[in-house]
Amino acid sequence: MLVIAVVVAGFTIYNSSVYYVGAHDTGSTTVVALYRGLPGRLLGITLSSVVQLGAAEYQSLIPHLRERVDAHDLVSKEEGRAFLETLDEQQ
């Protein structure tokens, strides 16, 4: 039981320290956003949450930038924010 608790605690700490950039549906459009946590779901639980919405619309990105957003590469919070700012400046 203790091993399971340690594994869960370690995963929770790790998951709260990673970020990625992805697409976020606002209802009226899809924008690029910075997420904290891992992309995807585990046992029906979403592992990430939006930290910051960008102004860049996903559909208007050129193909290689869309691919970068779709890749969900893990980045630092600072790297993610810098990427959002770069995209916002291009709009």
Backbone as XML, in Angstrom:
<?xml version="1.0"?>
<chain id="A" units="angstrom">
  <residue number="1" name="MET">
    <atom name="N" x="0.816" y="-1.199" z="0.000"/>
    <atom name="CA" x="0.000" y="0.000" z="0.000"/>
    <atom name="C" x="0.863" y="1.268" z="0.000"/>
  </residue>
  <residue number="2" name="LEU">
    <atom name="N" x="1.937" y="1.228" z="0.767"/>
    <atom name="CA" x="2.832" y="2.377" z="0.838"/>
    <atom name="C" x="3.490" y="2.637" z="-0.510"/>
  </residue>
  <residue number="3" name="VAL">
    <atom name="N" x="3.835" y="1.562" z="-1.216"/>
    <atom name="CA" x="4.461" y="1.706" z="-2.531"/>
    <atom name="C" x="3.511" y="2.414" z="-3.490"/>
  </residue>
  <residue number="4" name="ILE">
    <atom name="N" x="2.251" y="2.039" z="-3.466"/>
    <atom name="CA" x="1.253" y="2.672" z="-4.340"/>
    <atom name="C" x="1.121" y="4.151" z="-3.999"/>
  </residue>
  <residue number="5" name="ALA">
    <atom name="N" x="1.089" y="4.474" z="-2.727"/>
    <atom name="CA" x="0.973" y="5.873" z="-2.305"/>
    <atom name="C" x="2.178" y="6.685" z="-2.771"/>
  </residue>
  <residue number="6" name="VAL">
    <atom name="N" x="3.371" y="6.107" z="-2.689"/>
    <atom name="CA" x="4.584" y="6.803" z="-3.123"/>
    <atom name="C" x="4.557" y="7.017" z="-4.632"/>
  </residue>
  <residue number="7" name="VAL">
    <atom name="N" x="4.142" y="5.995" z="-5.382"/>
    <atom name="CA" x="4.060" y="6.110" z="-6.843"/>
    <atom name="C" x="3.047" y="7.185" z="-7.234"/>
  </residue>
  <residue number="8" name="VAL">
    <atom name="N" x="1.881" y="7.169" z="-6.622"/>
    <atom name="CA" x="0.844" y="8.164" z="-6.931"/>
    <atom name="C" x="1.334" y="9.567" z="-6.575"/>
  </residue>
  <residue number="9" name="ALA">
    <atom name="N" x="1.959" y="9.719" z="-5.435"/>
    <atom name="CA" x="2.469" y="11.039" z="-5.031"/>
    <atom name="C" x="3.547" y="11.520" z="-5.996"/>
  </residue>
  <residue number="10" name="GLY">
    <atom name="N" x="4.447" y="10.627" z="-6.382"/>
    <atom name="CA" x="5.497" y="10.993" z="-7.333"/>
    <atom name="C" x="4.929" y="11.394" z="-8.678"/>
  </residue>
  <residue number="11" name="PHE">
    <atom name="N" x="3.947" y="10.637" z="-9.161"/>
    <atom name="CA" x="3.318" y="10.964" z="-10.439"/>
    <atom name="C" x="2.612" y="12.311" z="-10.361"/>
  </residue>
  <residue number="12" name="THR">
    <atom name="N" x="1.926" y="12.568" z="-9.273"/>
    <atom name="CA" x="1.207" y="13.833" z="-9.103"/>
    <atom name="C" x="2.176" y="15.013" z="-9.107"/>
  </residue>
  <residue number="13" name="ILE">
    <atom name="N" x="3.282" y="14.868" z="-8.415"/>
    <atom name="CA" x="4.282" y="15.941" z="-8.387"/>
    <atom name="C" x="4.860" y="16.156" z="-9.778"/>
  </residue>
  <residue number="14" name="TYR">
    <atom name="N" x="5.215" y="15.065" z="-10.460"/>
    <atom name="CA" x="5.764" y="15.186" z="-11.814"/>
    <atom name="C" x="4.745" y="15.832" z="-12.744"/>
  </residue>
  <residue number="15" name="ASN">
    <atom name="N" x="3.506" y="15.371" z="-12.694"/>
    <atom name="CA" x="2.472" y="15.872" z="-13.603"/>
    <atom name="C" x="2.215" y="17.363" z="-13.407"/>
  </residue>
  <residue number="16" name="SER">
    <atom name="N" x="2.398" y="17.855" z="-12.207"/>
    <atom name="CA" x="2.159" y="19.283" z="-11.963"/>
    <atom name="C" x="3.355" y="20.147" z="-12.346"/>
  </residue>
  <residue number="17" name="SER">
    <atom name="N" x="4.451" y="19.512" z="-12.773"/>
    <atom name="CA" x="5.647" y="20.286" z="-13.104"/>
    <atom name="C" x="5.965" y="20.311" z="-14.597"/>
  </residue>
  <residue number="18" name="VAL">
    <atom name="N" x="5.139" y="19.669" z="-15.421"/>
    <atom name="CA" x="5.390" y="19.647" z="-16.866"/>
    <atom name="C" x="4.321" y="20.459" z="-17.596"/>
  </residue>
  <residue number="19" name="TYR">
    <atom name="N" x="4.700" y="20.981" z="-18.747"/>
    <atom name="CA" x="3.820" y="21.832" z="-19.548"/>
    <atom name="C" x="3.902" y="21.410" z="-21.005"/>
  </residue>
  <residue number="20" name="TYR">
    <atom name="N" x="2.878" y="21.760" z="-21.753"/>
    <atom name="CA" x="2.900" y="21.578" z="-23.208"/>
    <atom name="C" x="1.976" y="22.599" z="-23.846"/>
  </residue>
  <residue number="21" name="VAL">
    <atom name="N" x="2.194" y="22.843" z="-25.136"/>
    <atom name="CA" x="1.345" y="23.753" z="-25.901"/>
    <atom name="C" x="0.433" y="22.899" z="-26.763"/>
  </residue>
  <residue number="22" name="GLY">
    <atom name="N" x="-0.854" y="23.238" z="-26.774"/>
    <atom name="CA" x="-1.824" y="22.489" z="-27.560"/>
    <atom name="C" x="-2.972" y="23.379" z="-27.991"/>
  </residue>
  <residue number="23" name="ALA">
    <atom name="N" x="-3.879" y="22.795" z="-28.755"/>
    <atom name="CA" x="-5.064" y="23.522" z="-29.217"/>
    <atom name="C" x="-6.146" y="23.458" z="-28.140"/>
  </residue>
  <residue number="24" name="HIS">
    <atom name="N" x="-6.913" y="24.541" z="-28.013"/>
    <atom name="CA" x="-8.002" y="24.610" z="-27.029"/>
    <atom name="C" x="-9.245" y="25.168" z="-27.704"/>
  </residue>
  <residue number="25" name="ASP">
    <atom name="N" x="-10.333" y="24.416" z="-27.644"/>
    <atom name="CA" x="-11.604" y="24.836" z="-28.240"/>
    <atom name="C" x="-12.328" y="25.752" z="-27.260"/>
  </residue>
  <residue number="26" name="THR">
    <atom name="N" x="-12.538" y="27.005" z="-27.667"/>
    <atom name="CA" x="-13.221" y="27.970" z="-26.799"/>
    <atom name="C" x="-14.731" y="27.966" z="-27.009"/>
  </residue>
  <residue number="27" name="GLY">
    <atom name="N" x="-15.194" y="27.176" z="-27.962"/>
    <atom name="CA" x="-16.610" y="27.156" z="-28.291"/>
    <atom name="C" x="-16.877" y="27.863" z="-29.595"/>
  </residue>
  <residue number="28" name="SER">
    <atom name="N" x="-16.245" y="29.009" z="-29.794"/>
    <atom name="CA" x="-16.434" y="29.757" z="-31.038"/>
    <atom name="C" x="-15.240" y="29.618" z="-31.974"/>
  </residue>
  <residue number="29" name="THR">
    <atom name="N" x="-14.087" y="29.287" z="-31.420"/>
    <atom name="CA" x="-12.876" y="29.108" z="-32.227"/>
    <atom name="C" x="-11.913" y="28.204" z="-31.468"/>
  </residue>
  <residue number="30" name="THR">
    <atom name="N" x="-10.846" y="27.821" z="-32.117"/>
    <atom name="CA" x="-9.807" y="27.020" z="-31.464"/>
    <atom name="C" x="-8.532" y="27.849" z="-31.430"/>
  </residue>
  <residue number="31" name="VAL">
    <atom name="N" x="-8.028" y="28.074" z="-30.226"/>
    <atom name="CA" x="-6.819" y="28.876" z="-30.046"/>
    <atom name="C" x="-5.706" y="27.993" z="-29.489"/>
  </residue>
  <residue number="32" name="VAL">
    <atom name="N" x="-4.496" y="28.515" z="-29.532"/>
    <atom name="CA" x="-3.354" y="27.810" z="-28.968"/>
    <atom name="C" x="-3.268" y="28.168" z="-27.485"/>
  </residue>
  <residue number="33" name="ALA">
    <atom name="N" x="-2.999" y="27.158" z="-26.647"/>
    <atom name="CA" x="-2.974" y="27.374" z="-25.206"/>
    <atom name="C" x="-1.792" y="26.649" z="-24.574"/>
  </residue>
  <residue number="34" name="LEU">
    <atom name="N" x="-1.401" y="27.128" z="-23.409"/>
    <atom name="CA" x="-0.384" y="26.468" z="-22.598"/>
    <atom name="C" x="-1.104" y="25.636" z="-21.540"/>
  </residue>
  <residue number="35" name="TYR">
    <atom name="N" x="-0.745" y="24.366" z="-21.462"/>
    <atom name="CA" x="-1.341" y="23.439" z="-20.499"/>
    <atom name="C" x="-0.302" y="23.013" z="-19.473"/>
  </residue>
  <residue number="36" name="ARG">
    <atom name="N" x="-0.765" y="22.770" z="-18.230"/>
    <atom name="CA" x="0.089" y="22.150" z="-17.214"/>
    <atom name="C" x="-0.369" y="20.711" z="-17.059"/>
  </residue>
  <residue number="37" name="GLY">
    <atom name="N" x="0.587" y="19.790" z="-17.055"/>
    <atom name="CA" x="0.282" y="18.372" z="-16.926"/>
    <atom name="C" x="0.572" y="17.641" z="-18.224"/>
  </residue>
  <residue number="38" name="LEU">
    <atom name="N" x="0.300" y="16.363" z="-18.215"/>
    <atom name="CA" x="0.536" y="15.532" z="-19.389"/>
    <atom name="C" x="-0.681" y="15.538" z="-20.296"/>
  </residue>
  <residue number="39" name="PRO">
    <atom name="N" x="-0.462" y="15.505" z="-21.610"/>
    <atom name="CA" x="-1.609" y="15.426" z="-22.521"/>
    <atom name="C" x="-2.294" y="14.067" z="-22.373"/>
  </residue>
  <residue number="40" name="GLY">
    <atom name="N" x="-3.597" y="14.059" z="-22.487"/>
    <atom name="CA" x="-4.340" y="12.802" z="-22.459"/>
    <atom name="C" x="-5.106" y="12.576" z="-21.174"/>
  </residue>
  <residue number="41" name="ARG">
    <atom name="N" x="-5.577" y="11.328" z="-21.056"/>
    <atom name="CA" x="-6.388" y="10.933" z="-19.913"/>
    <atom name="C" x="-5.847" y="9.624" z="-19.352"/>
  </residue>
  <residue number="42" name="LEU">
    <atom name="N" x="-6.080" y="9.389" z="-18.072"/>
    <atom name="CA" x="-5.706" y="8.148" z="-17.414"/>
    <atom name="C" x="-6.878" y="7.721" z="-16.547"/>
  </residue>
  <residue number="43" name="LEU">
    <atom name="N" x="-7.421" y="6.556" z="-16.843"/>
    <atom name="CA" x="-8.588" y="6.044" z="-16.118"/>
    <atom name="C" x="-9.737" y="7.053" z="-16.124"/>
  </residue>
  <residue number="44" name="GLY">
    <atom name="N" x="-9.907" y="7.735" z="-17.254"/>
    <atom name="CA" x="-10.988" y="8.698" z="-17.407"/>
    <atom name="C" x="-10.723" y="10.065" z="-16.802"/>
  </residue>
  <residue number="45" name="ILE">
    <atom name="N" x="-9.538" y="10.260" z="-16.259"/>
    <atom name="CA" x="-9.193" y="11.535" z="-15.621"/>
    <atom name="C" x="-8.290" y="12.331" z="-16.559"/>
  </residue>
  <residue number="46" name="THR">
    <atom name="N" x="-8.680" y="13.569" z="-16.853"/>
    <atom name="CA" x="-7.849" y="14.454" z="-17.663"/>
    <atom name="C" x="-6.619" y="14.838" z="-16.852"/>
  </residue>
  <residue number="47" name="LEU">
    <atom name="N" x="-5.454" y="14.703" z="-17.460"/>
    <atom name="CA" x="-4.200" y="14.913" z="-16.742"/>
    <atom name="C" x="-3.644" y="16.325" z="-16.871"/>
  </residue>
  <residue number="48" name="SER">
    <atom name="N" x="-4.325" y="17.192" z="-17.610"/>
    <atom name="CA" x="-3.802" y="18.546" z="-17.813"/>
    <atom name="C" x="-4.906" y="19.576" z="-17.672"/>
  </residue>
  <residue number="49" name="SER">
    <atom name="N" x="-4.479" y="20.819" z="-17.490"/>
    <atom name="CA" x="-5.425" y="21.933" z="-17.435"/>
    <atom name="C" x="-4.786" y="23.151" z="-18.096"/>
  </residue>
  <residue number="50" name="VAL">
    <atom name="N" x="-5.634" y="24.029" z="-18.612"/>
    <atom name="CA" x="-5.153" y="25.234" z="-19.295"/>
    <atom name="C" x="-4.572" y="26.198" z="-18.269"/>
  </residue>
  <residue number="51" name="VAL">
    <atom name="N" x="-3.374" y="26.687" z="-18.573"/>
    <atom name="CA" x="-2.710" y="27.686" z="-17.737"/>
    <atom name="C" x="-2.864" y="29.065" z="-18.356"/>
  </residue>
  <residue number="52" name="GLN">
    <atom name="N" x="-2.758" y="29.117" z="-19.689"/>
    <atom name="CA" x="-2.809" y="30.412" z="-20.387"/>
    <atom name="C" x="-3.342" y="30.200" z="-21.794"/>
  </residue>
  <residue number="53" name="LEU">
    <atom name="N" x="-4.312" y="31.019" z="-22.180"/>
    <atom name="CA" x="-4.816" y="31.008" z="-23.553"/>
    <atom name="C" x="-4.046" y="32.020" z="-24.376"/>
  </residue>
  <residue number="54" name="GLY">
    <atom name="N" x="-3.667" y="31.624" z="-25.577"/>
    <atom name="CA" x="-3.031" y="32.545" z="-26.502"/>
    <atom name="C" x="-4.080" y="33.200" z="-27.379"/>
  </residue>
  <residue number="55" name="ALA">
    <atom name="N" x="-3.665" y="34.180" z="-28.160"/>
    <atom name="CA" x="-4.576" y="34.846" z="-29.090"/>
    <atom name="C" x="-4.542" y="34.205" z="-30.469"/>
  </residue>
  <residue number="56" name="ALA">
    <atom name="N" x="-3.509" y="33.413" z="-30.744"/>
    <atom name="CA" x="-3.350" y="32.813" z="-32.072"/>
    <atom name="C" x="-4.406" y="31.737" z="-32.305"/>
  </residue>
  <residue number="57" name="GLU">
    <atom name="N" x="-5.088" y="31.836" z="-33.441"/>
    <atom name="CA" x="-6.070" y="30.818" z="-33.807"/>
    <atom name="C" x="-5.351" y="29.645" z="-34.459"/>
  </residue>
  <residue number="58" name="TYR">
    <atom name="N" x="-5.654" y="28.458" z="-33.982"/>
    <atom name="CA" x="-5.004" y="27.242" z="-34.470"/>
    <atom name="C" x="-5.150" y="27.098" z="-35.984"/>
  </residue>
  <residue number="59" name="GLN">
    <atom name="N" x="-6.337" y="27.359" z="-36.511"/>
    <atom name="CA" x="-6.598" y="27.160" z="-37.933"/>
    <atom name="C" x="-5.763" y="28.083" z="-38.811"/>
  </residue>
  <residue number="60" name="SER">
    <atom name="N" x="-5.339" y="29.217" z="-38.283"/>
    <atom name="CA" x="-4.592" y="30.180" z="-39.095"/>
    <atom name="C" x="-3.081" y="29.925" z="-39.083"/>
  </residue>
  <residue number="61" name="LEU">
    <atom name="N" x="-2.626" y="28.960" z="-38.295"/>
    <atom name="CA" x="-1.196" y="28.672" z="-38.235"/>
    <atom name="C" x="-0.728" y="27.987" z="-39.511"/>
  </residue>
  <residue number="62" name="ILE">
    <atom name="N" x="0.516" y="28.261" z="-39.894"/>
    <atom name="CA" x="1.078" y="27.558" z="-41.044"/>
    <atom name="C" x="1.328" y="26.100" z="-40.632"/>
  </residue>
  <residue number="63" name="PRO">
    <atom name="N" x="1.369" y="25.188" z="-41.611"/>
    <atom name="CA" x="1.411" y="23.755" z="-41.293"/>
    <atom name="C" x="2.492" y="23.330" z="-40.298"/>
  </residue>
  <residue number="64" name="HIS">
    <atom name="N" x="3.718" y="23.827" z="-40.420"/>
    <atom name="CA" x="4.754" y="23.338" z="-39.495"/>
    <atom name="C" x="4.505" y="23.811" z="-38.057"/>
  </residue>
  <residue number="65" name="LEU">
    <atom name="N" x="3.851" y="24.954" z="-37.884"/>
    <atom name="CA" x="3.506" y="25.403" z="-36.528"/>
    <atom name="C" x="2.345" y="24.591" z="-35.969"/>
  </residue>
  <residue number="66" name="ARG">
    <atom name="N" x="1.384" y="24.228" z="-36.830"/>
    <atom name="CA" x="0.288" y="23.352" z="-36.394"/>
    <atom name="C" x="0.842" y="21.997" z="-35.938"/>
  </residue>
  <residue number="67" name="GLU">
    <atom name="N" x="1.810" y="21.483" z="-36.693"/>
    <atom name="CA" x="2.429" y="20.206" z="-36.321"/>
    <atom name="C" x="3.113" y="20.312" z="-34.959"/>
  </residue>
  <residue number="68" name="ARG">
    <atom name="N" x="3.749" y="21.439" z="-34.715"/>
    <atom name="CA" x="4.422" y="21.646" z="-33.426"/>
    <atom name="C" x="3.407" y="21.690" z="-32.281"/>
  </residue>
  <residue number="69" name="VAL">
    <atom name="N" x="2.275" y="22.347" z="-32.518"/>
    <atom name="CA" x="1.216" y="22.402" z="-31.507"/>
    <atom name="C" x="0.629" y="21.005" z="-31.292"/>
  </residue>
  <residue number="70" name="ASP">
    <atom name="N" x="0.409" y="20.271" z="-32.372"/>
    <atom name="CA" x="-0.179" y="18.929" z="-32.280"/>
    <atom name="C" x="0.752" y="17.916" z="-31.616"/>
  </residue>
  <residue number="71" name="ALA">
    <atom name="N" x="2.060" y="18.175" z="-31.652"/>
    <atom name="CA" x="3.035" y="17.228" z="-31.099"/>
    <atom name="C" x="2.953" y="17.123" z="-29.575"/>
  </residue>
  <residue number="72" name="HIS">
    <atom name="N" x="2.452" y="18.165" z="-28.913"/>
    <atom name="CA" x="2.344" y="18.187" z="-27.451"/>
    <atom name="C" x="3.680" y="17.885" z="-26.775"/>
  </residue>
  <residue number="73" name="ASP">
    <atom name="N" x="4.762" y="18.427" z="-27.344"/>
    <atom name="CA" x="6.080" y="18.246" z="-26.725"/>
    <atom name="C" x="6.094" y="18.898" z="-25.348"/>
  </residue>
  <residue number="74" name="LEU">
    <atom name="N" x="6.672" y="18.205" z="-24.375"/>
    <atom name="CA" x="6.760" y="18.756" z="-23.031"/>
    <atom name="C" x="7.822" y="19.848" z="-23.008"/>
  </residue>
  <residue number="75" name="VAL">
    <atom name="N" x="7.463" y="20.982" z="-22.406"/>
    <atom name="CA" x="8.351" y="22.144" z="-22.336"/>
    <atom name="C" x="8.277" y="22.734" z="-20.935"/>
  </residue>
  <residue number="76" name="SER">
    <atom name="N" x="9.169" y="23.663" z="-20.656"/>
    <atom name="CA" x="9.065" y="24.397" z="-19.396"/>
    <atom name="C" x="7.948" y="25.435" z="-19.539"/>
  </residue>
  <residue number="77" name="LYS">
    <atom name="N" x="7.511" y="25.953" z="-18.422"/>
    <atom name="CA" x="6.475" y="26.990" z="-18.439"/>
    <atom name="C" x="6.955" y="28.203" z="-19.229"/>
  </residue>
  <residue number="78" name="GLU">
    <atom name="N" x="8.213" y="28.573" z="-19.045"/>
    <atom name="CA" x="8.771" y="29.736" z="-19.739"/>
    <atom name="C" x="8.833" y="29.504" z="-21.246"/>
  </residue>
  <residue number="79" name="GLU">
    <atom name="N" x="9.266" y="28.301" z="-21.657"/>
    <atom name="CA" x="9.324" y="27.981" z="-23.087"/>
    <atom name="C" x="7.933" y="28.013" z="-23.711"/>
  </residue>
  <residue number="80" name="GLY">
    <atom name="N" x="6.955" y="27.480" z="-23.003"/>
    <atom name="CA" x="5.585" y="27.484" z="-23.505"/>
    <atom name="C" x="5.040" y="28.892" z="-23.661"/>
  </residue>
  <residue number="81" name="ARG">
    <atom name="N" x="5.273" y="29.721" z="-22.661"/>
    <atom name="CA" x="4.812" y="31.116" z="-22.745"/>
    <atom name="C" x="5.507" y="31.868" z="-23.871"/>
  </residue>
  <residue number="82" name="ALA">
    <atom name="N" x="6.800" y="31.632" z="-24.048"/>
    <atom name="CA" x="7.540" y="32.292" z="-25.130"/>
    <atom name="C" x="6.991" y="31.862" z="-26.490"/>
  </residue>
  <residue number="83" name="PHE">
    <atom name="N" x="6.657" y="30.581" z="-26.641"/>
    <atom name="CA" x="6.093" y="30.097" z="-27.898"/>
    <atom name="C" x="4.725" y="30.736" z="-28.153"/>
  </residue>
  <residue number="84" name="LEU">
    <atom name="N" x="3.884" y="30.831" z="-27.123"/>
    <atom name="CA" x="2.579" y="31.499" z="-27.274"/>
    <atom name="C" x="2.763" y="32.950" z="-27.704"/>
  </residue>
  <residue number="85" name="GLU">
    <atom name="N" x="3.692" y="33.654" z="-27.075"/>
    <atom name="CA" x="3.940" y="35.060" z="-27.426"/>
    <atom name="C" x="4.401" y="35.193" z="-28.869"/>
  </residue>
  <residue number="86" name="THR">
    <atom name="N" x="5.257" y="34.282" z="-29.318"/>
    <atom name="CA" x="5.720" y="34.303" z="-30.708"/>
    <atom name="C" x="4.551" y="34.119" z="-31.663"/>
  </residue>
  <residue number="87" name="LEU">
    <atom name="N" x="3.678" y="33.173" z="-31.360"/>
    <atom name="CA" x="2.514" y="32.938" z="-32.219"/>
    <atom name="C" x="1.571" y="34.137" z="-32.201"/>
  </residue>
  <residue number="88" name="ASP">
    <atom name="N" x="1.361" y="34.716" z="-31.020"/>
    <atom name="CA" x="0.470" y="35.876" z="-30.904"/>
    <atom name="C" x="0.989" y="37.058" z="-31.720"/>
  </residue>
  <residue number="89" name="GLU">
    <atom name="N" x="2.296" y="37.245" z="-31.751"/>
    <atom name="CA" x="2.890" y="38.351" z="-32.510"/>
    <atom name="C" x="2.714" y="38.167" z="-34.010"/>
  </residue>
  <residue number="90" name="GLN">
    <atom name="N" x="2.600" y="36.929" z="-34.464"/>
    <atom name="CA" x="2.447" y="36.651" z="-35.890"/>
    <atom name="C" x="1.019" y="36.861" z="-36.374"/>
  </residue>
  <residue number="91" name="GLN">
    <atom name="N" x="0.080" y="36.999" z="-35.458"/>
    <atom name="CA" x="-1.331" y="37.147" z="-35.842"/>
    <atom name="C" x="-1.638" y="38.551" z="-36.296"/>
  </residue>
</chain>
